[in-house]
Amino acid sequence: MFEFSWPWLFVLLPLPWLLRLLKPVPSEGSTRLRIPGFAKLNLASQVAQQHTRGISVFEWLVWVLLVCAIANPTWLDEPITLPNEGRDIMLAVDLSGSMTEQDMAYQGQYVDRLTMVKAVLSDFIEQRQGDRLGLILFGDTAFLQTPLTRDVKTVSQMLSEAQIGLVGRATAIGDALGLSVKRFASKDESNRIVVLLTDGQNTAGNLDPEEALLLAREEGIKVYTIGVGSDNPRGFSLFNMGGMSGGSLDESLLKRIAEQTGGLYFRAKDVAGLQQIYQELDKLEPISADEQTFRPQSALFYYPLLIALALISLRVIFTTAKTFRQEA
């Protein structure tokens, strides 16, 4: 769509005609102004010879173009929908050795905990349109896999490529929470959320979980904790002979972290339970429903301005050439 930013400036269009009406008509015997050094152009003489009160078509055209330019013509493109004003959510996922335990029923077979987490968490990630998501993976220590971004597909891809042992086989819960707090340090105070998922207890890392909890509380960061693991052990694991009965999961720590930061603790014993947890998180931290749009604007004022300058230049060139031919 085409529009003028300041259409009221078109009231200036009759200004040259009004000024010409107010200008006295020079008499035949009046002294004409001559500009030293520009006698050949004879421009002052030509102006003085215009005894009529009219405005030439050329002058009107140049003036209209100049008024159009200062009225700022603008082209508006089609509206573009902006991402919703969502939340900043940091996902901290455990890659310790016990995540290889195959005690999760998924699509008719038992799979390891990490495979189940990837399948369910990927759906949760892709549904968070409008939110900024980040991914932290932790084992012996914690590292940032993906910084906060609205590119949820990249976050989902990074999660799918995560492997057990990538950062060691222990469980550094304190480091994971501390790194999450650090990544939020430069962000706004509101809507900063950590979803921490683990199947064990803190056994490694440089930061004690209680110290990390204190940092999260001071920064006002809400932490949702998820304990993963079935109560029905199956199969064989090098890290947990005979499976997991839930005894190695430090639920008291996870509950304390959640309660003292304003979040909640969840226990995911199977796929359905984990899916329900993420559905509950959607309710607790809904995505903003208000859509924002904007229309890209392209300024066009330079088109009439350049045309006006080109016409003036051509007029000067033709007038100068005509003057020289007459004198020759």
C-alpha atoms as one frame of an Amber mdcrd trajectory, in Angstrom:
protein
   0.000   0.000   0.000   1.180   3.506  -0.883   0.760   6.474   1.451   2.235
   9.834   2.445   3.585  10.197   5.987   2.688  13.894   6.172  -0.096  14.501
   3.632  -1.018  17.820   5.313   2.108  19.336   3.725   0.239  19.465   0.409
  -1.279  22.736   1.686   2.003  24.243   0.464   1.125  23.599  -3.186  -0.438
  27.060  -3.839   2.452  28.865  -2.083   4.308  29.981  -5.302   1.059  31.352
  -6.778   0.353  33.305  -3.561   3.873  34.714  -3.492   3.582  35.754  -7.141
   0.333  37.576  -6.380   2.033  39.510  -3.578   5.084  40.361  -5.674   4.921
  43.819  -7.351   5.179  43.876 -11.118   8.419  45.650 -12.212   8.003  48.746
 -14.357   9.591  49.234 -17.754  12.152  51.667 -16.407  13.120  49.676 -13.359
  16.756  48.836 -12.839  17.546  45.203 -13.449  19.899  43.269 -11.215  22.988
  41.948 -12.920  25.201  39.349 -11.259  28.913  39.796 -11.884  30.502  36.726
 -13.416  27.182  35.306 -14.638  26.346  37.739 -17.411  26.506  35.036 -20.032
  23.807  33.040 -18.329  21.547  36.101 -18.310  19.379  34.385 -15.675  18.626
  37.547 -13.715  17.580  39.303 -16.902  15.201  36.486 -17.807  13.552  36.612
 -14.398  13.097  40.386 -14.593  11.484  40.065 -18.011   8.610  38.005 -16.575
   6.052  40.804 -16.078   3.126  38.444 -15.866   1.831  37.017 -12.602   1.550
  33.460 -13.968   3.609  30.386 -13.083   5.045  28.255 -15.869   4.159  24.569
 -16.185   7.792  23.703 -15.553   7.863  25.664 -12.292   4.605  24.072 -11.130
   5.914  20.605 -11.937   9.147  21.124  -9.997   7.274  22.575  -7.017   4.772
  19.687  -6.931   7.645  17.181  -6.998   9.382  18.964  -4.114   6.191  19.027
  -2.023   5.661  15.326  -2.732   9.199  14.639  -1.526   8.803  16.488   1.791
   5.426  14.776   2.343   7.491  11.560   2.534   5.829   9.027   0.207   6.098
   5.526   1.682   5.392   2.017   0.434   3.946  -0.371   3.053   4.572  -4.089
   2.509   2.300  -6.897   3.668   1.959  -7.259   7.470   4.455  -9.623   9.108
   3.588 -11.463  12.317   6.231 -11.124  15.004   7.022 -13.890  17.500   4.842
 -13.693  20.579   6.265 -12.072  23.666   7.043 -15.402  25.281   9.260 -16.664
  28.058  12.935 -17.484  28.493  13.184 -21.192  29.289  16.456 -22.994  29.900
  16.276 -26.789  29.622  18.890 -28.673  31.647  19.061 -32.359  30.648  20.988
 -35.079  32.473  23.401 -37.149  30.312  24.805 -39.261  33.142  25.443 -42.972
  32.689  22.246 -44.032  34.468  20.202 -42.472  31.664  21.014 -45.632  29.648
  18.686 -47.658  31.895  16.029 -49.279  29.679  12.994 -49.044  31.938  10.689
 -46.787  29.888   7.913 -48.285  27.762   7.657 -46.376  24.493   5.803 -47.387
  21.321   5.470 -51.020  22.344   9.000 -51.555  23.596  11.258 -50.586  26.461
  13.791 -47.874  25.695  16.430 -46.097  27.726  15.552 -42.971  29.640  17.411
 -40.581  27.339  15.586 -41.882  24.249  12.266 -41.366  26.001  13.260 -37.895
  27.176  14.322 -36.903  23.657  11.039 -38.110  22.146   8.784 -36.333  24.632
  10.890 -33.224  25.172  11.208 -32.637  21.406   7.432 -32.310  21.138   7.431
 -29.884  24.056  10.184 -27.794  22.423   8.495 -27.548  19.037   5.254 -26.375
  20.647   6.929 -23.459  22.427   6.584 -21.072  19.514   7.179 -17.545  20.783
   9.366 -18.633  23.692  13.128 -18.403  23.755  14.635 -21.770  24.617  18.140
 -22.767  25.614  19.680 -26.193  26.187  22.199 -27.198  28.859  23.584 -30.741
  28.995  25.260 -32.012  32.146  27.211 -35.023  33.380  30.555 -34.617  35.156
  30.024 -30.895  34.511  27.542 -28.733  32.639  27.940 -26.952  29.324  25.742
 -24.761  27.176  24.670 -26.634  24.069  22.308 -23.951  22.723  21.964 -20.356
  23.983  18.525 -18.801  24.360  16.914 -18.571  20.951  13.512 -18.577  19.274
  14.829 -21.105  16.756  13.149 -24.048  18.475  14.041 -26.398  15.615  17.732
 -25.914  16.332  17.198 -26.598  20.031  15.299 -29.775  19.192  18.059 -30.857
  16.783  20.783 -30.261  19.376  18.846 -32.367  21.890  18.400 -35.222  19.407
  22.182 -35.300  18.807  23.044 -35.504  22.532  24.709 -38.744  23.604  25.436
 -40.414  26.929  28.993 -39.715  28.026  29.260 -36.496  26.058  30.115 -34.636
  29.265  31.014 -37.584  31.486  28.874 -40.120  33.298  28.406 -38.536  36.730
  25.661 -36.032  37.702  26.518 -32.381  38.314  23.140 -30.936  39.285  24.702
 -27.909  41.008  26.735 -26.991  37.904  23.671 -27.334  35.673  21.565 -25.040
  37.825  24.420 -22.580  38.327  25.100 -22.345  34.577  21.392 -21.765  33.944
  21.409 -18.868  36.405  24.516 -17.436  34.768  22.927 -17.506  31.300  19.953
 -15.557  32.676  22.125 -12.892  34.309  21.729 -10.380  31.448  18.047 -11.081
  30.798  14.914  -9.363  32.057  13.656 -10.113  35.533  10.342 -11.667  34.451
   9.542 -15.059  32.932  12.925 -16.681  33.502  12.380 -20.407  33.870  14.591
 -23.465  34.269  13.368 -26.997  33.593  15.907 -29.356  35.187  15.595 -33.040
  34.337  17.669 -35.741  36.048  17.453 -39.357  37.171  20.046 -39.262  39.937
  21.667 -37.233  42.666  24.507 -34.739  42.657  27.782 -36.693  42.449  30.113
 -34.292  40.634  30.691 -30.697  39.640  32.316 -27.599  41.071  29.182 -25.965
  42.497  27.160 -27.365  45.356  23.418 -27.638  44.572  22.568 -25.623  47.698
  24.806 -22.775  46.509  23.224 -22.937  43.058  19.786 -22.847  44.681  20.759
 -19.702  46.588  21.874 -18.044  43.341  18.607 -18.965  41.625  16.587 -17.520
  44.501  18.571 -14.284  44.490  18.052 -13.868  40.739  14.333 -14.647  40.975
  14.526 -17.614  38.602  11.726 -20.179  38.749  12.901 -23.792  38.579  10.768
 -26.790  37.639  12.502 -30.069  38.475  11.705 -33.469  36.947  12.883 -36.768
  38.372  13.060 -39.526  35.746  12.992 -43.267  36.404  10.596 -46.181  36.655
   9.800 -48.008  39.861   9.878 -51.280  37.897  13.513 -52.107  37.001  14.118
 -53.923  33.725  17.125 -55.134  31.835  20.793 -54.702  32.584  22.822 -51.533
  32.954  26.538 -51.154  33.534  25.729 -48.208  35.776  22.950 -49.788  37.773
  22.852 -53.584  38.028  19.278 -54.774  37.711  17.829 -51.361  37.039  16.648
 -48.500  39.166  14.145 -48.643  41.962  14.091 -44.930  42.549  16.483 -44.999
  45.515  19.282 -43.140  43.694  17.050 -40.207  42.801  17.521 -37.339  45.234
  13.879 -36.276  45.327  14.298 -34.224  48.486  16.851 -31.982  46.742  14.721
 -31.604  43.609  11.649 -30.777  45.684  13.569 -28.207  47.705  14.942 -26.521
  44.592  11.468 -26.296  43.081   9.692 -25.114  46.227  12.198 -22.416  47.148
  12.230 -20.918  43.639   8.465 -20.915  43.085   8.420 -23.911  40.760   7.148
 -27.459  41.120   8.660 -30.935  41.308   7.404 -33.717  39.039   8.157 -37.425
  38.948   8.232 -39.054  35.501   7.931 -42.820  35.900   6.867 -43.527  32.331
   6.291 -41.868  28.968   2.713 -40.940  29.728   3.812 -39.348  32.978   6.480
 -37.239  31.248   4.021 -36.158  28.570   1.559 -35.116  31.252   4.295 -33.123
  33.004   5.004 -31.058  29.896   1.299 -30.520  29.361   1.121 -29.239  32.933
   4.079 -26.941  32.263   2.189 -25.512  29.290  -0.658 -24.634  31.649   1.627
 -23.201  34.331   3.711 -21.183  31.851   1.373 -20.516  28.915   2.575 -18.851
  25.742   1.253 -15.334  25.216  -1.741 -15.374  22.878  -1.348 -11.754  21.758
   0.086 -11.558  18.269   2.193  -8.608  17.208   2.503  -7.521  13.608   4.396
  -4.850  11.755   4.482  -3.633   8.162   7.900  -3.046   6.590   8.157   0.478
   5.190  10.194   1.691   2.232  10.812   5.438   1.943  10.247   6.794  -1.588
  10.872  10.519  -1.050  14.089  10.455  -3.062  12.240   9.591  -6.310  10.351
  12.907  -6.660  13.352  14.761  -5.226  15.731  13.308  -7.803  13.263  13.973
 -10.623  12.928  17.605  -9.514  16.699  18.054  -9.354  17.085  16.415 -12.761
  14.488  18.761 -14.313  16.187  21.810 -12.791  19.575  20.629 -14.079  18.209
  20.061 -17.584  16.547  23.460 -17.559  19.814  25.165 -16.607  21.725  23.232
 -19.275  19.227  24.058 -22.042  19.011  27.710 -21.000  22.802  28.041 -20.912
  23.190  26.359 -24.295  20.510  28.591 -25.834  22.184  31.727 -24.416  25.550
  30.793 -25.871  24.014  30.067 -29.289  22.273  33.455 -29.347  25.484  35.288
 -28.442  27.435  33.359 -31.047
